[in-house]
């Protein structure tokens, strides 16, 4: 059996629960199997060809950060990166190598936990209009990509289709209950601060990121992927300059290529040329190497 990023992944005899833009989720009874494919999406459309090794990078960076942050928050990992797969998955070992994760089942919170350390993306657009981000007032005179006086917790709703919607902390409290929202906020800020300082020493600015939390036996734990180039905005520190957009470690080449086309950003998406694919793979692998000090 060979891996093909163009196809939806199937594991005969293993029940699939969900197929997302990038990840496949399978039911292992008391646990779940997450498999990160090489699919890539942009402008809410999945591209017809994938980015080789992208799924490996997302999975291995998540393993790395789960290990690095376990002193700050418990997480949902049920096995370590190098542990053998459960017996029922051994026949799929070649297919799942480096891109799969066995995790405990959790009840996810109904909010995304976003932390912003720099003014970019929707936060920059919000600031230009209102002088604030998600209702949090900021000092005047900040520029695009400015470092914020302190990291901001800016929760969002979860959207199965389209974009998540920014919400106030008060609305997050209404959704989850104040106690859970406050704990998720505090954990998010602590993890971001730790990770941002760590990454900066390795030449990467984590401008912002999105965490997911869930409940396992009543305890709030860190779940999903964590601090990857897909869930975060990574910038090379040696090229940082406030007042403009920054080069990044994720889909920059893909977005730049698509923006130059006459494509209307509706399905079907155009195929990505070989040079865009190769350069994007290189960016993902570079992020892993810088963060971990290892090659994948």
ABEGO torsion letter per residue (X at the ends): XBBBAABBBBBBGBBBABBBAABBBBBAEABBBBBBBABBBBGGBBBABBBBGAAAAAAAAAAAAAAAAAAABBBABABBAABBBBAAAAAAAAAABGABBBBBBBBBBABBBBBBABBBEAAAAAAAAAGBBGGBBBBBGBBBGBBBABBBBBBBBBBABEBBBBBBAAAAAAAAEAAAAAAAAAAAAAAAAAAAAAAAAAGBBBABBBBBBBBBGGBBBBBEBBGBAAABBBBBAAABBBGBBBBBABAAAAAAAAAABABAGBOBBBBBBAAAAAAAAAAAAAAAAAAAGBBX
